[in-house]
Every structure is written in C-alpha cells, then in structure tokens.
Amino acid sequence: MQVSPAPPRSPAAEARRAQVVAATLAVVADGGYRDATFARIAAHAGLSSTRLISYHFASKEALVAACVESVVSALGAEVGARVRAATTAPERLAAYITAVVGFSDVHRREMSALLQILLAGAWSADVGTPAATAPLEALLREGQRTGELRAFDPAVVASAVQRAVEALPFRLAAEPELDCDAWARELVELFDRGTRRDPG
C-alpha cells in the first residue's frame, strides 16, 4: 500500500511550531525537563491554551523530538560548514572543536535544554552509541589515511573529544563568565598534540 506524504505545513503553522519549540527549550533550560509542562510552555509562549500546543504536537515526546532536532540540526549545520572550510586534518579537528564550543557559547539556553532532555532520559537516539561520534571518527580516520595524523584508535579519541566539548554547557551554568575562546584553544592544543603525526 502506498502512503501519501503528509501535506506541507503553512508558513503560519511552521511559525507556531517554531514558537512552541523555542518556548519549550527556554522552559527546560530555566526549570528542568520535569517542570516543562504544556501549561508552563503555553504561558511562556504567550498562548491562550495548551490546545495550541497539542494541535501541532501529538504528545510531549513529539515536542521533545522536535526540540532535539531543532538544536542538533542547527549545531550540525554550524559545525559542518566550519569543518568543510578547513583544508587539512588538524585544521578540520580544530574547526570541529571550536565550532561546537562557539555554538555552545552563543546558544547557551538551547544547549542546556538539550543536555537536560538527554539526562532526563527523554531522548536517547544515538546517545552514547558509535553513531553519535561517527562523523568525528571518520574525520580522524581520513587524517590517518592521508598521513597527517598518527596511529591511534579513532573511536577512543572521537569519544574523548566529544565528551570534552559536551562538558562546556555544564561549566557555563556554574561559571557564566568563562572564557570560551580560551577553553576552545586549550582543547585544540590538547588534541592537536595528541593526534598530529610526529614530524620526527
């Protein structure tokens, strides 16, 4: 049986969905996932009724999925553009690190909300699995293939890089004035020294 694709949403519907997603991320960032009820989200978004949320999202799970997709897509677009602009393996690794750190700095509430959703177990797709670090691992493997990076286990290093950049939103919550540029430089130096092929 052939299933017809869902009809495209109107610009007004897309705008309302985006409004609800933004309000949800703000409520989660400020009060935690458990307190992110439809009533709180509606109040934050200035909606007259929670029915305006239910009209666009069949369940809280569907809303959470849209929130995760929103943040992850924006992060992926930023990181992908920066990495593609680099020309060598060490530069691509540095671009990955600085892009994730920069995004986490500029989009603090969104990243805080994303991590709270994950920690609450409300969204688990690819979290803690090889798929989550696959692009970074591929980047490292390519650098080894070209001889720019030394021999190491790409899965281990990719996981270490990922955990290092993911720690930043937690640190920013405790230390809002943290110098994120310096944080990125230290991580770039650390992983560059640990992965670059010894010229000797």
C-alpha positions as CSV (number, residue, x, y, z in Angstrom):
1,M,0.0,0.0,0.0
2,Q,1.4,3.4,-0.9
3,V,1.3,6.0,1.8
4,S,0.7,9.6,0.7
5,P,3.2,12.1,2.2
6,A,2.0,14.5,4.8
7,P,0.7,17.8,3.3
8,P,3.2,20.7,3.7
9,R,2.6,23.0,6.6
10,S,1.6,26.5,6.0
11,P,4.0,29.3,7.0
12,A,1.8,30.2,9.9
13,A,1.8,26.6,11.2
14,E,5.6,26.5,10.8
15,A,5.9,29.7,12.7
16,R,3.7,28.4,15.5
17,R,5.7,25.2,15.8
18,A,8.9,27.2,16.0
19,Q,7.4,29.4,18.6
20,V,6.4,26.4,20.7
21,V,9.8,24.7,20.3
22,A,11.6,27.9,21.3
23,A,9.4,28.3,24.4
24,T,9.9,24.6,25.3
25,L,13.7,25.0,25.2
26,A,13.5,28.1,27.3
27,V,11.3,26.4,29.9
28,V,13.5,23.3,30.1
29,A,16.7,25.5,30.3
30,D,15.2,27.5,33.2
31,G,13.4,24.9,35.2
32,G,14.4,21.5,34.0
33,Y,12.7,18.9,31.9
34,R,10.4,17.6,34.6
35,D,8.8,21.0,35.1
36,A,8.3,21.6,31.3
37,T,4.5,21.0,31.3
38,F,2.3,22.1,28.4
39,A,0.8,24.7,30.8
40,R,4.2,26.3,31.5
41,I,5.2,26.2,27.9
42,A,2.0,27.8,26.8
43,A,2.4,30.6,29.4
44,H,6.0,31.2,28.3
45,A,4.9,31.4,24.7
46,G,2.0,33.6,25.4
47,L,-0.5,31.1,24.2
48,S,-4.1,31.3,25.4
49,S,-4.5,27.5,25.7
50,T,-2.4,24.3,25.7
51,R,-4.6,23.1,22.9
52,L,-2.5,25.3,20.6
53,I,0.5,23.1,21.5
54,S,-1.5,19.8,21.2
55,Y,-2.7,20.9,17.7
56,H,0.9,20.8,16.5
57,F,2.4,18.1,18.7
58,A,0.5,15.0,19.5
59,S,2.5,14.3,22.7
60,K,5.2,15.7,24.9
61,E,7.5,13.1,23.3
62,A,6.8,14.5,19.8
63,L,7.5,18.0,21.1
64,V,10.8,16.9,22.7
65,A,11.8,15.2,19.4
66,A,11.2,18.5,17.6
67,C,13.2,20.4,20.2
68,V,16.2,18.0,19.9
69,E,16.0,18.1,16.1
70,S,16.0,21.9,16.2
71,V,19.1,22.2,18.3
72,V,21.0,19.3,16.7
73,S,20.3,20.5,13.2
74,A,21.5,24.0,13.9
75,L,24.6,22.6,15.6
76,G,25.3,20.2,12.8
77,A,24.9,23.0,10.2
78,E,27.4,25.2,12.0
79,V,29.9,22.5,12.7
80,G,29.6,21.1,9.2
81,A,30.2,24.4,7.5
82,R,33.3,25.1,9.6
83,V,34.8,21.7,9.1
84,R,34.2,21.7,5.3
85,A,36.0,25.1,5.1
86,A,39.2,23.6,6.6
87,T,41.8,22.0,4.3
88,T,43.9,19.7,6.5
89,A,43.0,17.0,9.0
90,P,44.4,19.0,12.0
91,E,42.5,22.1,10.8
92,R,39.3,20.1,10.5
93,L,39.7,18.7,14.0
94,A,40.3,22.2,15.3
95,A,37.3,23.5,13.4
96,Y,35.1,20.8,14.9
97,I,36.2,21.7,18.4
98,T,35.9,25.5,18.0
99,A,32.6,25.3,16.2
100,V,31.0,23.2,18.9
101,V,32.4,25.4,21.7
102,G,31.3,28.5,19.9
103,F,27.8,27.2,19.3
104,S,27.6,26.2,23.0
105,D,28.7,29.7,24.0
106,V,26.2,31.6,21.7
107,H,23.3,29.2,22.3
108,R,23.7,28.5,26.0
109,R,20.0,28.0,26.8
110,E,19.4,25.7,23.9
111,M,22.4,23.5,24.7
112,S,21.5,23.5,28.4
113,A,17.9,22.4,27.5
114,L,19.3,19.7,25.1
115,L,21.5,18.2,27.8
116,Q,18.8,18.3,30.4
117,I,16.5,16.4,28.0
118,L,19.1,13.8,27.4
119,L,20.0,13.5,31.1
120,A,16.3,13.1,31.9
121,G,16.2,10.1,29.5
122,A,13.5,11.8,27.5
123,W,15.5,11.3,24.3
124,S,18.1,8.6,23.7
125,A,18.5,8.1,20.0
126,D,22.2,7.6,19.2
127,V,23.3,9.0,22.6
128,G,26.3,7.1,23.8
129,T,26.5,5.0,20.7
130,P,29.1,4.9,17.9
131,A,26.6,6.8,15.6
132,A,26.9,9.9,17.8
133,T,30.6,10.2,17.2
134,A,30.7,8.7,13.7
135,P,31.4,11.9,11.7
136,L,34.2,12.9,14.0
137,E,35.7,9.4,13.9
138,A,35.5,9.5,10.1
139,L,37.4,12.8,10.1
140,L,40.1,11.2,12.2
141,R,40.4,8.1,10.1
142,E,40.8,10.3,7.0
143,G,43.6,12.2,8.6
144,Q,45.3,8.9,9.4
145,R,44.8,7.7,5.8
146,T,46.5,10.9,4.5
147,G,49.3,10.6,6.9
148,E,48.5,13.8,8.7
149,L,47.6,12.1,12.0
150,R,49.5,9.5,13.9
151,A,48.2,6.0,14.6
152,F,45.6,5.8,17.4
153,D,42.2,4.4,18.0
154,P,39.8,6.9,16.3
155,A,36.8,5.6,18.3
156,V,38.6,6.4,21.6
157,V,39.8,9.8,20.5
158,A,36.5,10.8,19.0
159,S,34.7,9.9,22.2
160,A,37.3,11.9,24.2
161,V,36.8,15.0,22.0
162,Q,33.0,14.7,22.2
163,R,33.0,14.4,25.9
164,A,35.3,17.4,26.3
165,V,33.2,19.7,24.2
166,E,29.9,18.4,25.8
167,A,31.2,19.4,29.2
168,L,31.1,23.1,28.4
169,P,27.4,23.8,28.9
170,F,27.7,22.4,32.4
171,R,30.7,24.5,33.2
172,L,28.9,27.6,31.8
173,A,26.0,27.0,34.1
174,A,28.3,27.3,37.1
175,E,30.7,29.8,35.6
176,P,28.8,32.1,33.1
177,E,31.8,34.4,32.6
178,L,34.0,31.5,31.4
179,D,36.3,32.5,28.5
180,C,35.0,30.1,25.9
181,D,37.6,31.2,23.3
182,A,40.4,30.2,25.8
183,W,38.5,26.9,26.5
184,A,38.5,26.1,22.8
185,R,42.1,27.0,22.3
186,E,43.2,24.7,25.2
187,L,41.2,21.8,23.7
188,V,42.5,22.4,20.2
189,E,46.1,22.4,21.6
190,L,45.5,19.3,23.7
191,F,44.0,17.2,20.9
192,D,46.3,18.6,18.2
193,R,49.3,17.5,20.3
194,G,47.7,14.1,20.9
195,T,46.8,13.3,17.3
196,R,49.2,15.0,15.0
197,R,51.9,12.9,13.4
198,D,55.3,13.5,14.9
199,P,57.4,15.2,12.2
200,G,60.5,13.4,13.5
